[in-house]
Amino acid sequence: MNPINEVLLIALALATIVVAATTMPGVARVFLIAQAAFWSLSYLARPLVLLWVRPEPRYGDNVPDPRLAEFGYDRGIALVLEHVAFGLWVYAGFVVAYALWVRRRPRAELPALSGDPDFVATLAAMYGVGLFGRAASIATGTVGGAGEVDSANPILSFVAILATISALGLIIFVRPSRPATTVLIIGGLLLGELAWTAVVESKTPIIGAALAVAIRFAILGWTRTKAVSVAAIAVLGIGGFGWLQSLKQTEYAKAEAALTDSSYPPLIQPFLSILRRFDLLEAATDAYYHGPGFWLTPAEALRNAVTSLVPSQLLGTAKFQSGTAWAQEVRGASVDMTKVSVSLAEGNLNEGYVLGGYPGVAVCAGFTFLLLLAWGKALYSRYYPVVVLGLAMTGSSALFERGILGSMENLGKFLQAAVLGWLISLLVREYRRRTRPQPPPVTEPVLAGAATEKKASPWD
């Protein structure tokens, strides 16, 4: 089998998504282009590197997959990408159909809350609460890292989410009168998210911040300089994340990593840290080796998705964790995971393939697209909790590397964050109402010498 055929099909599908997205107004184009870039690193760049270098699997290097190497990179990559190519063309069909439909619709106006004088103040208050949660997590050593099954302190982790949500909101909606102040505020927020990216060892915060900058430009108007700036922020952010991670390594670990990287061509070595963070090809391999069915029935998947929206305190039982179940049951079908406890991103197309074969792939592709449209509408809502949901989706990985089950788990957490954000907004609005200077009462002037007459009452 020739894997280049599947790679070309994927490349054409992603190019179709990008071209269709550029014709759309509003913020939807931002996420569609970001999705295409994200998926291209997992489903294009990584397979091409494997086909070119054909590296031998070794400890500490997750770019080569032992299953693909044992099966043969040519045949293995061709097989595991079949359902991916199908799913991306289904997704591209949804995008093209929506692009044709939306061209006949009126252009989107500015977000409803962008003119609310209390909106930015509420986001700033949320950011302060979230920073307290982050600081407390660091001080107590309970920061949850990427892939960890459980957070050591779920309350602090939940409070820390507010910092991410409000940082993205401030990047999008803050409008100081002076350009220098704007640059200072947004630059500080970007540095804060980059630092948090290094602390939690996840690429998601800095990617969300770059998306927030892109959304800001989409609302205010694009220029070539702005487009280049967003791309530079994303690349430098992920590259800076790798550099910050290297600062925490010992000299022995650095030497070991350099030895591992030396087996790749010099042209590829600078990008290995990025490729290792985009690992949906491994999830596609999991899905192929597991095959459709024998995991969850449609009824079980639906029940788990719905219960994910309900807080655990109300359920009284532990909720289903799709990332952990994927690691133990799906990847565990082809890799020994008995001594590993980790939560993995499954990807929408891979989850759909395991749940229902190719029809399941189409369903999960449709779900992701509908979730993207709902996200775009949420940012323009006049209701603060709905905007908080939209901002939370901007800063999460649901639209990039999670399926239906993982996305619903994220939505469950974000609904609780929206309620807390709404309560903070009530407090901020009341405080600003009480402290806002009241205008002096308006009294009608009385002319000197004017006689006053008693107005006759109808009851007289």
N, C-alpha and C positions, 0 to 999 in steps of 0.2 A: 504494500500500500504506500502511496505517496503522500506524506503529511503536508506537503506544500499546497495541495489542493484545499485542505481544510483551513490552512493558514490564510490562503488567498480569499476564501469565502468569508472568513472572519474579518479580514481587513476591509473587504468591500462592504460588509454589513456595518462596520463601525464608521467607515467613510460616509455611507448613506445617512447614518444617524447625525453625523456632524453637519453635512450639507443641509439636511432638512431642518436641523436646529437653528442654523444661521438665518433662516427665513422667518423665524418666529419672533414676535414681540415679547417684551416682558422678561421675567426671570427664568422661565422654563428652559430657555436655551443654555443658560449657565450650567444647570445640572446635567443636561443631556450631553454637552460637550465634555464636562468633567467625568461623566460615566464612561464615555468613549475613551478618554485618556486613561482612566483607571483600568478598564477592561483590556485596553491594548497592552498595558504593561504585564498583565497576568496571562492573557491568551495569545499575544503576538510576540512581545519582546522575549519573554521567558522561553517559549518553545523554540524561537529562532536561535537563541543562545545555546540551548541544549543540542539542537541539530548541527550547529556550527562547531561547538567545542567537544561535544560528547564526553562530558566530564565523568570521572569515576566517582560514585558515591563515597563520601568520607564523613567522619564525625565532625560536627561543627559547620557543615556546609549544607544548607537546605535547598540550594538551587537544583542540584540533580536529585531526582526521585529514584530510590533503589528499585521500585517496581517498574518504572519505565526503562531503566538501564538494563534490568534483567530481561524484560520483554523485547528490548530493542527499541531505540529511540524513534526510528522511522515508523514502525508499525504501532508502537505504543502511543505516540503523540497523535497519529492519525485516528486511532480508535477513541481515545479519551476526548478528543475535540469534536466528535461528530454531533453529539447533542448540544454542545456549546454553539457550534455554527448554526444549527437549526434554530436554537433559541434566540440568538442575536438577530437572525433574519426576521423572526416573528416580531421581535421588539422593534426592529427597523420599520416593519410594516405599520405598527401602531404609530410610530413617530411621524412617518410620512403622511398617514391618513390625518393625524391631528394637525400637521403643518398645513395641509390643504384646507382643512376646515377652519382653522383659526385665522387664516388670511381674510376671510369674509366677515370676521367679527370685529367690533370696535376695539381700538387700541386701549390697552390698560392704562389707567391713570396712576397717580401717585398713591402709595399705601395710605389707607384711611387714617392711621394713627400718626403719620409723619407730621401732621400739623397740631397734634395734641401737646400743649405746653408741659403736661405732667409725664409724658411718655418717656423721654430721655432720663428725667430725674428718677423714675421708677426703675429703669434699667440700671442706672448707677447704684441705686440702693441694693438691687439684687446682686450686682457685681461685688459690692462690699460684703454681703452675707456669704456669697460663694467663696470669696477670698479667705474669709474666716474658716470655712469648711476645709479649703485646701491647706491652709496653714496648720490647722488642728490635725489633719491627716498626716502631714509631714512630721509634725512634732511628736505625734504618738506612734509613728512608724506603721500606720495602717493604710498606706496608699495602695490601692488596688492596681496591679499592672496589667498589661495586655495579655489576654489569654487565661487569666486566673479565674478559677471556678467561682470562688466566693470572695467577697471583700471582707477584710478583717473587721471593719466597722462600717456597716451599710448605711448608718445614719449620716456619718460624715461624708461618705461617698455621695449620698443623695444631695446633701447640702452643697458639695463641691460642684455638682452639675450646674447649679445656678450661675457659677462664675463663667462657665463655658457658654451657656445660653445668652447671658447678658453681654458678654464680650462680643459675641457675634452681632447682637442687636445694636450695640453701640457703634461697631464698625459700619453697619449698614445705615443707621438712622441719625447718627450725631451730625449736627449741622452748625458748627461754630461760625461766627461772622468772619474770622480771620483765617486764611488758608494755612498759615504757619501753625495755628492752634490745631487745625484738623490733622495735619501731618503728625504733629506731636502726639495727639491722642491715639490715632490709629496705629502709629509706630509703636507706642508703648503697649497697646493691647496685643499687637502681633508678637512682640518680644515676650509678653506674658504667656501667650499660648504656646510659643516655641519652648519656653522653659518648662511649662506643664507637660508638653509632649515628651521631653526628656525624662521628667520625673515619673510619669506613668508608663514610659517605654512603649508608646503607641503613636502611630502617625496620624491618627484621626484628628486631634486638636488643631494641628497646624494646617491640615488640609481643609478643615472647616473654616479656619480663619481666612485662608486664601479664597475660598468660595464666598465668604462674606464680602470681601473686597470686590470680587467679581459681581456680586449681586448689587452692591452699592453703585458700581459703574453702570450696570444694566438699568437701574432705576434712573440715574442722573444722565445717562447717555454715554455711548462708547466712543473711544478714539483709538487710534493705533497704539499710542503711547500707553493708554490704560490697559489694553489687551496684553502688551508685552510686559507691563508691570505685574499683572496677575500671574502670568506664566513664570516670571522670575521669582515671585514670592513663593509659589508652590515648589519650584525646583530647589531654590535656596533653603526653603524651610525643611524639606525632606533631607537635603544634603547636610544642612546644619544639625538636624536631628541625629544623623549618623556621627557627625563630628562630636556632638555633645555626649553621645553614648560612649565614644572612644575615650573620652576624658575619665570615665568611671572605670575603665578597664585597667588591669594590672599590666606590667611590662610583659609578663609571660603570656597573658591573653592576647596582647597586641601582636607579639611575635608569632603566636599560633595562627591568628587571623591573617597575618601577612603571608604566612606560609601557605595557607589555604587559598588565598587570592592569587598567589603566584602561578597556580596551575591554569589560570585563564589568560587569554591574550591581553596585552597592555591596554588595548582599546576598550575592553569591557570592564577592567578592574575598577575604574572610578564609579561605575554604575551598579556594582554588585550589591552595595548596601541598600539601594533602592529596590532592586529586583527581589531581594530576600524579603522585603516587606509586602510584596504583592504576590500572594501565594495561592490564588484561586485555581491555578493549574493543579495543585495538589488536591484540592477539593474535587475538581473534575475527575482526577484519577481515582479518588475515593468512590465517586458515584459510579464510574465505569466498572470497577472491580466488585462493588456491592450489587449493582444491577437494580432494575425497577422492582418495587414491591419488597415484602418481607421486612419492613421497618415499621411504619405507621399506616394504619388504614385511613382513608379520607375522613371518616367520622372521628377517629382519634386526633388527627391533625387539626380538624376544625375545633374540637373541644379544647385542645391545648392552646390554640390560637386565641380563643375567646377568654379562657381563664387567665391568660397572660395579662389581660387588661385590668384584672381585679387585684387589689393589693393582697399580699400574702397574709396580712393580719386578718382580713375578712374571710379568706378562704379557710384558714385554719390548718392548711397543709402546704407542703413545699410545692412550688410550681414546677412545671416541666421546663428544663433548660435545654434548648435545642442545640446550642454549641457543644455542651458536654455530651449529650446523647449522640451527636454526630461523631465526636471523637471516639467514644467508647463502642458504638454499635455499627456505624458506617465505615469509618476508617479502621476500626477494630476488625472488620471482616477481612482485611488484607494486610494489616500491620499489627504487631503485638503492642497493645495499649494497656496491658494489665497493670503495669507499674507507672503509668502516666496519668495524671489528672489535669486536664486542660480543656479550655473551651475554644472551639475552632469556628472560624467563619466558613459557612458552607457555600454561599453564593446562591442566588435565586434560581439559576438554571440547573445547577447541580442538585439542589433540594428537590426541584420539580421532577427531575429525572428519576430520583430514588423513590419519590412518593407515587408517581403515576406514569413513568415512561415519557414518551414524547408529548402526549396530551398534558401531562403534568408540567412539562417545560413551558408549554404555551400558556397554561394557567398562571404559573409563577411570573412569566414575563409580563402578562397583562396586569397582574397585581402590582408589580413594581412600577409599571407605567402609570397606573391609576394613583398610586401613592405619590408619585412625583407631581402629578397634576394637583392633587389635594395640597401638597406642600406649597406649590406656587400660589394657590388661592389663599392659603392661611396667612402668608406674609402680607397680603393686602386687606386682611380682615379688619373690621372696626372693633373687634372684641379682643381685649388684651390676652386672655388665656389662649385663644386660638393663635395669636401671633407668637406666643411663647412656644406652642407646639411646633409651629413652622420653624422657629429659630433652633429648637432642639433637633429637629430633623436635619437642619443644615449642618449641625455639628456632630452628627452620628454617621455610622457606616451603613445604615439600613438600606439606602438607595444604591449602594455600591457592592457590598459583599454579604448581604444577608438575604435570606428567603422570606417566605411568609411568616414562619414561626419566629425567626429572629427579629423581624420587623415588628411583629406584634408585641414581643417582649420589650423592645425599646419603647414602643408607644405606651405600654403600661407604666413604665417609669416616667415617661414624659408627661403623662396625664397628671401624675402626682406633682411633678414639678410645676405644671401649669396652675394647679390649685394653689400651691404655695406662692407662686408668682402673683396670682390674683389677690391673695391676702396681703402681700407686700404692697401691691398697687393701691389697695384700699387705704392702707396706713399712710402711704406717701401722699395720696390725694387729700386725705383729711388733714394731714400736717400742713401741707402747702396751702390749703384753704384757710386754716386758722392763722397762719403766719403771713398770708398775703395782705399787703396794705389795703385797707378799705377806702374807697373814695369818699370824700366829705359829702354829707347829705345836701341835696339840692333844694333850696327854698325859693319860693317866688318872692320877688321884691315887692314891698308895700309902698305905694306912693304916698307922700306926705299930704295930709289933709283929705285923703280919700275916705269917703264914708263907707262903712260896711253895712250891708243889708242882710237881714236874716232871710235865709232861703225858706220859702214856704214849704211846709210838709204836707204831703197828700192826706195826712191824717188830721190836719188842723181843720 
